[in-house]
Amino acid sequence: MAKEQQKLGLPITKSQIDELEQNCNNLNLDVAAEHEKRLRHDVMAHVHAYGDQCPNARGIIHWG
């Protein structure tokens, strides 16, 4: 989705897209579970866990 958003003119860099792609199959479910305990929201827990793995792209993950 970030690739298409970039094509539409959103300020998303190639390095952010690369970082997301490098970690998309490497999700840390234990970290997501810890975030869920704190946030009490399963989807946002995964957004935060993915952001932990992709700090450069953290700010664009929830744009989709």
All heavy atoms as a GROMACS GRO file, in nm:
protein
  509
    1MET      N    1   0.082  -0.117   0.000
    1MET     CA    2   0.000   0.000   0.000
    1MET      C    3   0.087   0.126   0.000
    1MET      O    4   0.054   0.223  -0.065
    1MET     CB    5  -0.095   0.000   0.119
    1MET     CG    6  -0.189   0.118   0.116
    1MET     SD    7  -0.314   0.114   0.245
    1MET     CE    8  -0.416  -0.017   0.185
    2ALA      N    9   0.197   0.121   0.072
    2ALA     CA   10   0.285   0.237   0.079
    2ALA      C   11   0.338   0.274  -0.059
    2ALA      O   12   0.354   0.392  -0.090
    2ALA     CB   13   0.401   0.211   0.175
    3LYS      N   14   0.364   0.175  -0.143
    3LYS     CA   15   0.412   0.202  -0.278
    3LYS      C   16   0.308   0.283  -0.357
    3LYS      O   17   0.342   0.378  -0.427
    3LYS     CB   18   0.441   0.072  -0.353
    3LYS     CG   19   0.564   0.001  -0.306
    3LYS     CD   20   0.582  -0.126  -0.387
    3LYS     CE   21   0.700  -0.205  -0.341
    3LYS     NZ   22   0.716  -0.329  -0.417
    4GLU      N   23   0.184   0.243  -0.347
    4GLU     CA   24   0.078   0.314  -0.419
    4GLU      C   25   0.055   0.453  -0.361
    4GLU      O   26   0.031   0.549  -0.435
    4GLU     CB   27  -0.052   0.233  -0.417
    4GLU     CG   28  -0.041   0.101  -0.490
    4GLU     CD   29   0.007   0.114  -0.634
    4GLU    OE1   30  -0.045   0.202  -0.708
    4GLU    OE2   31   0.097   0.038  -0.674
    5GLN      N   32   0.065   0.465  -0.229
    5GLN     CA   33   0.050   0.596  -0.167
    5GLN      C   34   0.164   0.689  -0.211
    5GLN      O   35   0.142   0.807  -0.234
    5GLN     CB   36   0.046   0.582  -0.014
    5GLN     CG   37  -0.080   0.517   0.035
    5GLN     CD   38  -0.075   0.482   0.182
    5GLN    OE1   39   0.030   0.446   0.235
    5GLN    NE2   40  -0.188   0.493   0.249
    6GLN      N   41   0.283   0.633  -0.225
    6GLN     CA   42   0.396   0.711  -0.273
    6GLN      C   43   0.369   0.761  -0.416
    6GLN      O   44   0.394   0.876  -0.448
    6GLN     CB   45   0.524   0.627  -0.270
    6GLN     CG   46   0.649   0.702  -0.313
    6GLN     CD   47   0.767   0.610  -0.327
    6GLN    OE1   48   0.756   0.505  -0.393
    6GLN    NE2   49   0.879   0.646  -0.266
    7LYS      N   50   0.315   0.674  -0.501
    7LYS     CA   51   0.282   0.712  -0.639
    7LYS      C   52   0.179   0.825  -0.643
    7LYS      O   53   0.179   0.907  -0.734
    7LYS     CB   54   0.227   0.592  -0.717
    7LYS     CG   55   0.331   0.488  -0.750
    7LYS     CD   56   0.267   0.372  -0.823
    7LYS     CE   57   0.362   0.256  -0.842
    7LYS     NZ   58   0.296   0.139  -0.904
    8LEU      N   59   0.092   0.826  -0.542
    8LEU     CA   60  -0.011   0.931  -0.536
    8LEU      C   61   0.043   1.062  -0.478
    8LEU      O   62  -0.029   1.160  -0.470
    8LEU     CB   63  -0.130   0.882  -0.452
    8LEU     CG   64  -0.212   0.770  -0.515
    8LEU    CD1   65  -0.312   0.715  -0.416
    8LEU    CD2   66  -0.284   0.822  -0.640
    9GLY      N   67   0.168   1.061  -0.437
    9GLY     CA   68   0.230   1.184  -0.391
    9GLY      C   69   0.250   1.198  -0.242
    9GLY      O   70   0.298   1.302  -0.196
   10LEU      N   71   0.216   1.096  -0.164
   10LEU     CA   72   0.239   1.104  -0.021
   10LEU      C   73   0.389   1.099   0.006
   10LEU      O   74   0.463   1.034  -0.068
   10LEU     CB   75   0.167   0.992   0.054
   10LEU     CG   76   0.021   1.022   0.090
   10LEU    CD1   77  -0.067   1.023  -0.033
   10LEU    CD2   78  -0.028   0.924   0.191
   11PRO      N   79   0.435   1.166   0.110
   11PRO     CA   80   0.579   1.173   0.137
   11PRO      C   81   0.634   1.045   0.200
   11PRO      O   82   0.664   1.039   0.319
   11PRO     CB   83   0.590   1.292   0.232
   11PRO     CG   84   0.460   1.294   0.305
   11PRO     CD   85   0.358   1.248   0.204
   12ILE      N   86   0.646   0.943   0.117
   12ILE     CA   87   0.697   0.813   0.161
   12ILE      C   88   0.825   0.787   0.082
   12ILE      O   89   0.826   0.796  -0.040
   12ILE     CB   90   0.593   0.702   0.135
   12ILE    CG1   91   0.467   0.728   0.218
   12ILE    CG2   92   0.652   0.564   0.164
   12ILE    CD1   93   0.351   0.638   0.185
   13THR      N   94   0.931   0.753   0.154
   13THR     CA   95   1.060   0.732   0.089
   13THR      C   96   1.080   0.586   0.050
   13THR      O   97   1.015   0.495   0.104
   13THR     CB   98   1.175   0.775   0.181
   13THR    OG1   99   1.178   0.686   0.295
   13THR    CG2  100   1.160   0.920   0.226
   14LYS      N  101   1.174   0.566  -0.043
   14LYS     CA  102   1.209   0.430  -0.083
   14LYS      C  103   1.265   0.353   0.036
   14LYS      O  104   1.237   0.234   0.052
   14LYS     CB  105   1.310   0.432  -0.197
   14LYS     CG  106   1.348   0.293  -0.246
   14LYS     CD  107   1.450   0.298  -0.356
   14LYS     CE  108   1.490   0.164  -0.409
   14LYS     NZ  109   1.491   0.051  -0.318
   15SER      N  110   1.341   0.420   0.121
   15SER     CA  111   1.398   0.349   0.237
   15SER      C  112   1.288   0.303   0.334
   15SER      O  113   1.301   0.196   0.395
   15SER     CB  114   1.501   0.436   0.310
   15SER     OG  115   1.441   0.549   0.367
   16GLN      N  116   1.180   0.379   0.346
   16GLN     CA  117   1.068   0.335   0.430
   16GLN      C  118   1.002   0.212   0.370
   16GLN      O  119   0.972   0.116   0.441
   16GLN     CB  120   0.967   0.448   0.446
   16GLN     CG  121   1.015   0.560   0.534
   16GLN     CD  122   0.921   0.677   0.534
   16GLN    OE1  123   0.875   0.724   0.429
   16GLN    NE2  124   0.889   0.727   0.654
   17ILE      N  125   0.981   0.215   0.240
   17ILE     CA  126   0.920   0.100   0.173
   17ILE      C  127   1.010  -0.023   0.185
   17ILE      O  128   0.963  -0.133   0.215
   17ILE     CB  129   0.889   0.133   0.026
   17ILE    CG1  130   0.777   0.236   0.019
   17ILE    CG2  131   0.852   0.007  -0.052
   17ILE    CD1  132   0.752   0.296  -0.117
   18ASP      N  133   1.139  -0.003   0.164
   18ASP     CA  134   1.234  -0.115   0.176
   18ASP      C  135   1.230  -0.175   0.316
   18ASP      O  136   1.229  -0.298   0.332
   18ASP     CB  137   1.376  -0.069   0.144
   18ASP     CG  138   1.396  -0.034  -0.002
   18ASP    OD1  139   1.312  -0.071  -0.086
   18ASP    OD2  140   1.498   0.032  -0.032
   19GLU      N  141   1.226  -0.089   0.417
   19GLU     CA  142   1.223  -0.136   0.556
   19GLU      C  143   1.096  -0.217   0.583
   19GLU      O  144   1.101  -0.324   0.646
   19GLU     CB  145   1.231  -0.017   0.650
   19GLU     CG  146   1.246  -0.054   0.795
   19GLU     CD  147   1.265   0.068   0.880
   19GLU    OE1  148   1.173   0.152   0.887
   19GLU    OE2  149   1.372   0.080   0.941
   20LEU      N  150   0.983  -0.170   0.534
   20LEU     CA  151   0.857  -0.243   0.551
   20LEU      C  152   0.863  -0.379   0.483
   20LEU      O  153   0.820  -0.480   0.540
   20LEU     CB  154   0.740  -0.161   0.497
   20LEU     CG  155   0.705  -0.034   0.573
   20LEU    CD1  156   0.606   0.050   0.493
   20LEU    CD2  157   0.651  -0.066   0.710
   21GLU      N  158   0.915  -0.381   0.361
   21GLU     CA  159   0.924  -0.507   0.287
   21GLU      C  160   1.020  -0.605   0.354
   21GLU      O  161   0.993  -0.726   0.357
   21GLU     CB  162   0.969  -0.481   0.143
   21GLU     CG  163   0.860  -0.417   0.060
   21GLU     CD  164   0.904  -0.387  -0.083
   21GLU    OE1  165   1.026  -0.369  -0.108
   21GLU    OE2  166   0.815  -0.381  -0.169
   22GLN      N  167   1.129  -0.556   0.409
   22GLN     CA  168   1.227  -0.643   0.474
   22GLN      C  169   1.171  -0.709   0.600
   22GLN      O  170   1.220  -0.814   0.642
   22GLN     CB  171   1.353  -0.565   0.508
   22GLN     CG  172   1.434  -0.525   0.387
   22GLN     CD  173   1.541  -0.423   0.421
   22GLN    OE1  174   1.559  -0.385   0.536
   22GLN    NE2  175   1.610  -0.376   0.319
   23ASN      N  176   1.071  -0.649   0.660
   23ASN     CA  177   1.018  -0.701   0.787
   23ASN      C  178   0.876  -0.755   0.778
   23ASN      O  179   0.823  -0.798   0.880
   23ASN     CB  180   1.024  -0.589   0.892
   23ASN     CG  181   1.165  -0.561   0.934
   23ASN    OD1  182   1.224  -0.639   1.006
   23ASN    ND2  183   1.220  -0.451   0.888
   24CYS      N  184   0.816  -0.757   0.661
   24CYS     CA  185   0.674  -0.797   0.652
   24CYS      C  186   0.650  -0.944   0.687
   24CYS      O  187   0.540  -0.980   0.728
   24CYS     CB  188   0.616  -0.762   0.516
   24CYS     SG  189   0.680  -0.860   0.380
   25ASN      N  190   0.749  -1.028   0.672
   25ASN     CA  191   0.734  -1.170   0.707
   25ASN      C  192   0.809  -1.205   0.834
   25ASN      O  193   0.836  -1.322   0.861
   25ASN     CB  194   0.782  -1.258   0.591
   25ASN     CG  195   0.694  -1.245   0.471
   25ASN    OD1  196   0.572  -1.247   0.483
   25ASN    ND2  197   0.754  -1.230   0.354
   26ASN      N  198   0.841  -1.104   0.913
   26ASN     CA  199   0.923  -1.122   1.031
   26ASN      C  200   0.855  -1.058   1.152
   26ASN      O  201   0.919  -0.991   1.231
   26ASN     CB  202   1.060  -1.057   1.004
   26ASN     CG  203   1.158  -1.081   1.114
   26ASN    OD1  204   1.153  -1.181   1.183
   26ASN    ND2  205   1.249  -0.988   1.133
   27LEU      N  206   0.726  -1.076   1.164
   27LEU     CA  207   0.651  -1.009   1.269
   27LEU      C  208   0.677  -1.073   1.405
   27LEU      O  209   0.684  -1.194   1.418
   27LEU     CB  210   0.500  -1.015   1.238
   27LEU     CG  211   0.462  -0.956   1.102
   27LEU    CD1  212   0.314  -0.977   1.078
   27LEU    CD2  213   0.498  -0.810   1.094
   28ASN      N  214   0.692  -0.990   1.506
   28ASN     CA  215   0.719  -1.037   1.641
   28ASN      C  216   0.588  -1.040   1.720
   28ASN      O  217   0.544  -0.938   1.772
   28ASN     CB  218   0.823  -0.947   1.708
   28ASN     CG  219   0.871  -1.006   1.838
   28ASN    OD1  220   0.798  -1.075   1.908
   28ASN    ND2  221   0.995  -0.977   1.872
   29LEU      N  222   0.528  -1.157   1.728
   29LEU     CA  223   0.398  -1.170   1.793
   29LEU      C  224   0.406  -1.152   1.945
   29LEU      O  225   0.310  -1.107   2.007
   29LEU     CB  226   0.335  -1.304   1.758
   29LEU     CG  227   0.311  -1.326   1.608
   29LEU    CD1  228   0.248  -1.462   1.584
   29LEU    CD2  229   0.225  -1.215   1.550
   30ASP      N  230   0.520  -1.184   2.004
   30ASP     CA  231   0.536  -1.162   2.148
   30ASP      C  232   0.534  -1.013   2.181
   30ASP      O  233   0.472  -0.971   2.279
   30ASP     CB  234   0.665  -1.226   2.199
   30ASP     CG  235   0.662  -1.378   2.192
   30ASP    OD1  236   0.552  -1.435   2.200
   30ASP    OD2  237   0.770  -1.437   2.177
   31VAL      N  238   0.600  -0.934   2.098
   31VAL     CA  239   0.599  -0.788   2.118
   31VAL      C  240   0.458  -0.734   2.096
   31VAL      O  241   0.410  -0.649   2.171
   31VAL     CB  242   0.702  -0.719   2.026
   31VAL    CG1  243   0.684  -0.568   2.027
   31VAL    CG2  244   0.842  -0.758   2.066
   32ALA      N  245   0.390  -0.785   1.994
   32ALA     CA  246   0.252  -0.742   1.970
   32ALA      C  247   0.163  -0.774   2.090
   32ALA      O  248   0.078  -0.692   2.128
   32ALA     CB  249   0.197  -0.809   1.844
   33ALA      N  250   0.182  -0.888   2.151
   33ALA     CA  251   0.102  -0.925   2.268
   33ALA      C  252   0.128  -0.829   2.384
   33ALA      O  253   0.034  -0.791   2.456
   33ALA     CB  254   0.134  -1.068   2.310
   34GLU      N  255   0.253  -0.787   2.400
   34GLU     CA  256   0.284  -0.690   2.506
   34GLU      C  257   0.217  -0.554   2.478
   34GLU      O  258   0.164  -0.491   2.568
   34GLU     CB  259   0.435  -0.674   2.521
   34GLU     CG  260   0.503  -0.794   2.581
   34GLU     CD  261   0.450  -0.828   2.719
   34GLU    OE1  262   0.433  -0.737   2.803
   34GLU    OE2  263   0.423  -0.948   2.744
   35HIS      N  264   0.222  -0.512   2.354
   35HIS     CA  265   0.155  -0.387   2.318
   35HIS      C  266   0.003  -0.397   2.340
   35HIS      O  267  -0.060  -0.302   2.384
   35HIS     CB  268   0.183  -0.349   2.172
   35HIS     CG  269   0.316  -0.288   2.147
   35HIS    ND1  270   0.354  -0.167   2.201
   35HIS    CD2  271   0.422  -0.331   2.074
   35HIS    CE1  272   0.476  -0.137   2.161
   35HIS    NE2  273   0.520  -0.237   2.085
   36GLU      N  274  -0.053  -0.514   2.309
   36GLU     CA  275  -0.196  -0.532   2.326
   36GLU      C  276  -0.237  -0.522   2.473
   36GLU      O  277  -0.342  -0.465   2.505
   36GLU     CB  278  -0.243  -0.664   2.267
   36GLU     CG  279  -0.394  -0.678   2.268
   36GLU     CD  280  -0.445  -0.799   2.193
   36GLU    OE1  281  -0.365  -0.872   2.131
   36GLU    OE2  282  -0.567  -0.821   2.196
   37LYS      N  283  -0.156  -0.574   2.562
   37LYS     CA  284  -0.186  -0.562   2.705
   37LYS      C  285  -0.195  -0.415   2.746
   37LYS      O  286  -0.281  -0.376   2.824
   37LYS     CB  287  -0.078  -0.631   2.788
   37LYS     CG  288  -0.082  -0.780   2.785
   37LYS     CD  289   0.033  -0.838   2.866
   37LYS     CE  290   0.043  -0.987   2.848
   37LYS     NZ  291   0.163  -1.041   2.916
   38ARG      N  292  -0.104  -0.334   2.691
   38ARG     CA  293  -0.099  -0.193   2.727
   38ARG      C  294  -0.207  -0.112   2.654
   38ARG      O  295  -0.276  -0.030   2.715
   38ARG     CB  296   0.039  -0.137   2.691
   38ARG     CG  297   0.060   0.008   2.723
   38ARG     CD  298   0.202   0.054   2.695
   38ARG     NE  299   0.250   0.025   2.561
   38ARG     CZ  300   0.224   0.100   2.454
   38ARG    NH1  301   0.151   0.207   2.465
   38ARG    NH2  302   0.273   0.067   2.336
   39LEU      N  303  -0.225  -0.139   2.524
   39LEU     CA  304  -0.318  -0.060   2.442
   39LEU      C  305  -0.462  -0.109   2.447
   39LEU      O  306  -0.554  -0.032   2.418
   39LEU     CB  307  -0.271  -0.060   2.296
   39LEU     CG  308  -0.134   0.000   2.268
   39LEU    CD1  309  -0.092  -0.029   2.125
   39LEU    CD2  310  -0.136   0.149   2.296
   40ARG      N  311  -0.479  -0.237   2.477
   40ARG     CA  312  -0.611  -0.300   2.478
   40ARG      C  313  -0.681  -0.286   2.343
   40ARG      O  314  -0.800  -0.259   2.333
   40ARG     CB  315  -0.697  -0.244   2.592
   40ARG     CG  316  -0.632  -0.265   2.729
   40ARG     CD  317  -0.711  -0.211   2.843
   40ARG     NE  318  -0.847  -0.262   2.849
   40ARG     CZ  319  -0.886  -0.374   2.910
   40ARG    NH1  320  -0.798  -0.446   2.974
   40ARG    NH2  321  -1.012  -0.411   2.910
   41HIS      N  322  -0.601  -0.301   2.236
   41HIS     CA  323  -0.652  -0.290   2.099
   41HIS      C  324  -0.562  -0.376   2.011
   41HIS      O  325  -0.445  -0.344   1.991
   41HIS     CB  326  -0.648  -0.144   2.054
   41HIS     CG  327  -0.721  -0.117   1.927
   41HIS    ND1  328  -0.676  -0.163   1.805
   41HIS    CD2  329  -0.833  -0.048   1.903
   41HIS    CE1  330  -0.760  -0.123   1.711
   41HIS    NE2  331  -0.856  -0.052   1.768
   42ASP      N  332  -0.617  -0.487   1.960
   42ASP     CA  333  -0.533  -0.584   1.890
   42ASP      C  334  -0.469  -0.529   1.762
   42ASP      O  335  -0.351  -0.552   1.738
   42ASP     CB  336  -0.612  -0.712   1.861
   42ASP     CG  337  -0.737  -0.690   1.780
   42ASP    OD1  338  -0.785  -0.576   1.770
   42ASP    OD2  339  -0.789  -0.788   1.725
   43VAL      N  340  -0.543  -0.456   1.682
   43VAL     CA  341  -0.487  -0.406   1.556
   43VAL      C  342  -0.377  -0.304   1.583
   43VAL      O  343  -0.268  -0.311   1.524
   43VAL     CB  344  -0.598  -0.346   1.466
   43VAL    CG1  345  -0.538  -0.281   1.342
   43VAL    CG2  346  -0.699  -0.453   1.429
   44MET      N  347  -0.403  -0.211   1.673
   44MET     CA  348  -0.301  -0.110   1.704
   44MET      C  349  -0.178  -0.174   1.769
   44MET      O  350  -0.066  -0.126   1.751
   44MET     CB  351  -0.359   0.000   1.793
   44MET     CG  352  -0.452   0.094   1.719
   44MET     SD  353  -0.379   0.165   1.568
   44MET     CE  354  -0.241   0.257   1.637
   45ALA      N  355  -0.197  -0.283   1.839
   45ALA     CA  356  -0.083  -0.354   1.897
   45ALA      C  357   0.010  -0.401   1.786
   45ALA      O  358   0.132  -0.389   1.797
   45ALA     CB  359  -0.131  -0.471   1.982
   46HIS      N  360  -0.046  -0.452   1.678
   46HIS     CA  361   0.035  -0.499   1.566
   46HIS      C  362   0.098  -0.382   1.491
   46HIS      O  363   0.212  -0.392   1.443
   46HIS     CB  364  -0.047  -0.588   1.474
   46HIS     CG  365  -0.072  -0.723   1.533
   46HIS    ND1  366   0.018  -0.826   1.525
   46HIS    CD2  367  -0.176  -0.769   1.608
   46HIS    CE1  368  -0.030  -0.931   1.589
   46HIS    NE2  369  -0.147  -0.899   1.640
   47VAL      N  370   0.028  -0.271   1.480
   47VAL     CA  371   0.084  -0.152   1.419
   47VAL      C  372   0.207  -0.107   1.499
   47VAL      O  373   0.312  -0.077   1.442
   47VAL     CB  374  -0.021  -0.039   1.409
   47VAL    CG1  375   0.043   0.094   1.373
   47VAL    CG2  376  -0.131  -0.075   1.310
   48HIS      N  377   0.195  -0.104   1.630
   48HIS     CA  378   0.307  -0.063   1.714
   48HIS      C  379   0.422  -0.163   1.708
   48HIS      O  380   0.540  -0.123   1.703
   48HIS     CB  381   0.261  -0.044   1.859
   48HIS     CG  382   0.189   0.083   1.883
   48HIS    ND1  383   0.248   0.192   1.943
   48HIS    CD2  384   0.062   0.121   1.852
   48HIS    CE1  385   0.160   0.292   1.949
   48HIS    NE2  386   0.046   0.250   1.894
   49ALA      N  387   0.392  -0.291   1.706
   49ALA     CA  388   0.496  -0.393   1.698
   49ALA      C  389   0.570  -0.383   1.565
   49ALA      O  390   0.694  -0.394   1.560
   49ALA     CB  391   0.437  -0.532   1.716
   50TYR      N  392   0.498  -0.362   1.457
   50TYR     CA  393   0.561  -0.346   1.325
   50TYR      C  394   0.645  -0.218   1.325
   50TYR      O  395   0.755  -0.215   1.269
   50TYR     CB  396   0.452  -0.342   1.219
   50TYR     CG  397   0.494  -0.368   1.077
   50TYR    CD1  398   0.609  -0.440   1.045
   50TYR    CD2  399   0.416  -0.322   0.971
   50TYR    CE1  400   0.644  -0.464   0.913
   50TYR    CE2  401   0.450  -0.346   0.840
   50TYR     CZ  402   0.565  -0.417   0.811
   50TYR     OH  403   0.599  -0.441   0.680
   51GLY      N  404   0.596  -0.115   1.389
   51GLY     CA  405   0.672   0.009   1.402
   51GLY      C  406   0.801  -0.010   1.479
   51GLY      O  407   0.903   0.054   1.449
   52ASP      N  408   0.800  -0.098   1.578
   52ASP     CA  409   0.922  -0.128   1.653
   52ASP      C  410   1.026  -0.191   1.560
   52ASP      O  411   1.145  -0.166   1.573
   52ASP     CB  412   0.894  -0.224   1.768
   52ASP     CG  413   0.812  -0.162   1.879
   52ASP    OD1  414   0.798  -0.037   1.882
   52ASP    OD2  415   0.761  -0.239   1.963
   53GLN      N  416   0.979  -0.273   1.467
   53GLN     CA  417   1.069  -0.340   1.375
   53GLN      C  418   1.108  -0.249   1.257
   53GLN      O  419   1.208  -0.275   1.192
   53GLN     CB  420   1.004  -0.467   1.321
   53GLN     CG  421   0.991  -0.574   1.427
   53GLN     CD  422   0.926  -0.698   1.373
   53GLN    OE1  423   0.804  -0.706   1.367
   53GLN    NE2  424   1.007  -0.792   1.333
   54CYS      N  425   1.030  -0.148   1.231
   54CYS     CA  426   1.053  -0.057   1.119
   54CYS      C  427   1.052   0.088   1.168
   54CYS      O  428   0.961   0.165   1.135
   54CYS     CB  429   0.945  -0.075   1.013
   54CYS     SG  430   0.925  -0.242   0.952
   55PRO      N  431   1.150   0.126   1.249
   55PRO     CA  432   1.145   0.260   1.309
   55PRO      C  433   1.146   0.373   1.208
   55PRO      O  434   1.084   0.477   1.231
   55PRO     CB  435   1.269   0.263   1.398
   55PRO     CG  436   1.357   0.154   1.350
   55PRO     CD  437   1.268   0.051   1.289
   56ASN      N  438   1.210   0.354   1.094
   56ASN     CA  439   1.214   0.457   0.990
   56ASN      C  440   1.076   0.476   0.926
   56ASN      O  441   1.042   0.585   0.881
   56ASN     CB  442   1.319   0.420   0.885
   56ASN     CG  443   1.340   0.528   0.781
   56ASN    OD1  444   1.342   0.646   0.812
   56ASN    ND2  445   1.356   0.486   0.658
   57ALA      N  446   0.997   0.370   0.922
   57ALA     CA  447   0.865   0.374   0.858
   57ALA      C  448   0.751   0.381   0.960
   57ALA      O  449   0.633   0.383   0.921
   57ALA     CB  450   0.847   0.251   0.770
   58ARG      N  451   0.782   0.388   1.087
   58ARG     CA  452   0.680   0.385   1.192
   58ARG      C  453   0.567   0.486   1.166
   58ARG      O  454   0.450   0.455   1.182
   58ARG     CB  455   0.744   0.414   1.327
   58ARG     CG  456   0.649   0.416   1.444
   58ARG     CD  457   0.715   0.462   1.574
   58ARG     NE  458   0.840   0.397   1.602
   58ARG     CZ  459   0.854   0.281   1.668
   58ARG    NH1  460   0.748   0.220   1.713
   58ARG    NH2  461   0.973   0.230   1.691
   59GLY      N  462   0.602   0.605   1.124
   59GLY     CA  463   0.504   0.710   1.107
   59GLY      C  464   0.408   0.694   0.992
   59GLY      O  465   0.304   0.761   0.987
   60ILE      N  466   0.438   0.601   0.900
   60ILE     CA  467   0.349   0.583   0.784
   60ILE      C  468   0.270   0.453   0.789
   60ILE      O  469   0.183   0.431   0.705
   60ILE     CB  470   0.426   0.590   0.651
   60ILE    CG1  471   0.523   0.474   0.637
   60ILE    CG2  472   0.497   0.723   0.637
   60ILE    CD1  473   0.571   0.449   0.496
   61ILE      N  474   0.298   0.368   0.886
   61ILE     CA  475   0.234   0.236   0.889
   61ILE      C  476   0.083   0.246   0.898
   61ILE      O  477   0.011   0.172   0.832
   61ILE     CB  478   0.290   0.149   1.004
   61ILE    CG1  479   0.435   0.113   0.974
   61ILE    CG2  480   0.207   0.024   1.027
   61ILE    CD1  481   0.508   0.045   1.088
   62HIS      N  482   0.031   0.334   0.976
   62HIS     CA  483  -0.113   0.342   0.995
   62HIS      C  484  -0.184   0.424   0.888
   62HIS      O  485  -0.305   0.437   0.890
   62HIS     CB  486  -0.144   0.396   1.135
   62HIS     CG  487  -0.286   0.371   1.178
   62HIS    ND1  488  -0.383   0.465   1.169
   62HIS    CD2  489  -0.344   0.260   1.228
   62HIS    CE1  490  -0.497   0.415   1.213
   62HIS    NE2  491  -0.476   0.290   1.250
   63TRP      N  492  -0.111   0.480   0.792
   63TRP     CA  493  -0.174   0.558   0.686
   63TRP      C  494  -0.267   0.471   0.602
   63TRP      O  495  -0.361   0.521   0.544
   63TRP     CB  496  -0.069   0.620   0.595
   63TRP     CG  497   0.001   0.737   0.655
   63TRP    CD1  498  -0.017   0.788   0.782
   63TRP    CD2  499   0.098   0.819   0.594
   63TRP    NE1  500   0.066   0.895   0.802
   63TRP    CE2  501   0.137   0.918   0.688
   63TRP    CE3  502   0.159   0.819   0.469
   63TRP    CZ2  503   0.232   1.015   0.659
   63TRP    CZ3  504   0.254   0.915   0.441
   63TRP    CH2  505   0.289   1.013   0.537
   64GLY      N  506  -0.239   0.340   0.595
   64GLY     CA  507  -0.320   0.252   0.512
   64GLY      C  508  -0.449   0.220   0.579
   64GLY      O  509  -0.545   0.178   0.529
   0.00000   0.00000   0.00000
